Amino acid sequence: MSQRITPREIAITALMIALVAVVTRFLIVPIGAGFFNLSDAAVYFAAFTFGPWIGFLAGGVGAALADLSAGYASFAPLTFMAHGLQGLVAGFIVLRGPGSLVTRMILAAVAGTLTMAGVYFAGEYFGANLGWGGPTQALTELPFNLLQNVIGAAIAIPLSILVRRAYPPLNRYISE
């Protein structure tokens, strides 16, 4: 049985992709071959508010578009995987995980952080031939990726809760 995608869901997905891309490009602090930004706040907001598939597309496509527009085209495939999987994992945990909504969001942020940082670490560590750094860069950027995720979750959790309270129809995507 296939589920139909509504025009509203297509529009929300496009808006979340744009949000991730713009937020990723809004504040850029260069670190090694990459940069520190607020992409994780937008990825988590999309996943926490609209679920895993919108989180996946918003995170993967939005962050990869930001890499392309910032001149980091060689990182775009790795970024797509890292932030796409981050949104997917976080969204599934918020949708199906145990406990209250806030508990699920915290668990989702931890799992999303480990996913995103793990994909970047593995990609940079083993992807030197693809222009993705190497072992030194992977080790150097790991703490920044972790910090970026903690800050992103600290922004996204209250933001998602506030937006959902202000507009209750959003609760149809993920229930309290």
C-alpha positions in Angstrom: 0.0 0.0 0.0 1.5 3.3 -1.0 1.1 6.5 0.9 0.3 9.6 -1.2 2.5 12.7 -0.7 0.3 15.8 -0.5 1.1 19.2 -2.1 1.3 20.5 1.5 4.1 18.0 2.3 5.9 18.9 -0.9 5.7 22.6 0.1 6.9 21.9 3.7 9.8 19.8 2.4 10.9 22.6 0.0 10.6 25.2 2.8 12.7 23.0 5.2 15.3 22.4 2.5 15.5 26.2 2.0 15.6 26.8 5.7 18.6 24.4 6.1 20.4 25.9 3.2 19.9 29.5 4.3 20.7 28.8 8.0 23.8 26.9 7.0 25.0 29.8 4.9 23.9 32.6 7.4 26.7 32.1 9.9 29.9 30.6 8.6 33.1 30.2 10.7 35.8 28.4 8.7 37.3 25.4 10.5 39.9 23.3 8.7 38.5 22.4 5.3 34.9 22.9 6.5 33.0 25.5 8.5 31.0 25.9 11.7 27.3 26.8 11.2 23.8 26.4 12.5 22.7 23.7 10.0 22.1 21.2 12.8 19.5 23.5 14.4 17.5 23.6 11.1 18.0 19.8 10.5 16.7 19.0 14.0 13.9 21.4 13.7 12.7 19.8 10.5 13.1 16.3 11.9 11.5 17.1 15.3 8.6 18.9 13.7 7.8 17.0 10.5 9.4 13.6 10.9 12.1 11.4 9.4 11.5 11.8 5.7 11.3 15.6 5.7 14.2 15.6 8.1 16.2 13.5 5.7 15.5 15.6 2.6 15.9 18.9 4.4 19.1 17.9 6.0 20.7 16.1 3.1 19.6 18.4 0.2 19.7 21.7 2.2 23.1 21.2 3.6 24.5 19.9 0.3 23.2 23.0 -1.5 24.9 25.1 1.1 28.2 23.3 0.5 27.8 23.8 -3.2 27.0 27.6 -2.8 29.9 28.0 -0.4 32.5 26.5 -2.8 32.8 23.2 -0.9 31.4 21.1 -3.8 33.7 18.2 -3.1 32.1 17.8 0.3 28.5 18.0 -0.9 28.1 14.2 -1.3 29.5 13.6 2.2 27.4 16.4 3.6 24.2 15.0 2.0 24.9 11.6 3.6 25.8 13.0 7.1 23.0 15.5 7.4 20.4 13.4 5.6 21.0 10.5 7.9 21.1 12.8 10.9 17.6 14.0 10.0 16.3 10.6 9.2 17.6 9.0 12.5 16.4 11.9 14.6 13.0 12.0 13.0 12.4 8.3 13.5 13.4 8.4 17.1 11.1 11.4 17.8 8.3 9.6 15.9 8.6 6.2 17.4 10.9 6.4 20.4 10.0 5.9 24.1 9.0 8.6 26.6 7.6 12.1 26.4 8.2 14.3 23.4 11.1 16.2 25.1 12.7 12.8 26.1 12.4 11.6 22.5 13.9 14.9 21.2 16.9 14.6 23.5 17.4 10.9 22.5 17.0 11.9 18.9 19.6 14.6 19.2 22.1 12.3 20.8 21.5 9.7 18.0 21.5 12.3 15.3 24.8 13.8 16.7 26.5 10.4 16.7 25.2 9.7 13.2 26.3 13.0 11.7 29.6 13.1 13.4 30.3 9.4 12.7 29.5 9.8 8.9 31.7 12.9 8.7 34.5 11.3 10.7 34.5 8.1 8.6 34.2 10.1 5.3 37.0 12.5 6.2 39.2 9.7 7.7 38.9 7.3 4.8 38.1 9.8 2.0 41.3 11.7 1.6 41.5 10.6 -2.1 38.1 12.2 -2.7 39.2 15.5 -1.3 37.4 14.9 2.1 40.5 15.5 4.3 42.2 12.6 6.0 42.8 11.3 9.5 44.2 14.6 10.9 41.3 16.6 9.6 38.8 14.0 10.8 40.2 14.2 14.3 40.4 18.0 14.3 36.9 18.5 13.2 35.2 15.9 15.4 34.9 18.1 18.5 33.5 21.0 16.4 30.9 18.7 14.8 29.9 17.6 18.3 29.7 21.1 19.6 27.7 22.3 16.5 25.2 19.5 17.2 24.8 20.3 20.9 24.1 24.0 20.0 21.8 22.9 17.2 19.7 20.7 19.5 19.6 23.4 22.2 18.0 25.7 19.6 15.8 23.1 17.8 14.2 21.5 20.8 12.5 24.6 22.3 11.9 26.0 18.9 10.0 22.9 17.7 8.0 22.8 20.9 7.0 26.5 20.7 6.1 26.3 17.0 4.0 23.1 17.6 2.2 24.8 20.5 1.6 27.9 18.4 0.2 25.9 15.5 -1.3 22.6 16.9 -2.1 21.1 13.4 1.7 20.4 13.2 1.1 17.7 15.8 -0.3 15.5 13.1 3.2 14.8 11.9 4.6 13.8 15.3 2.3 13.4 18.3 3.1 14.6 21.8 
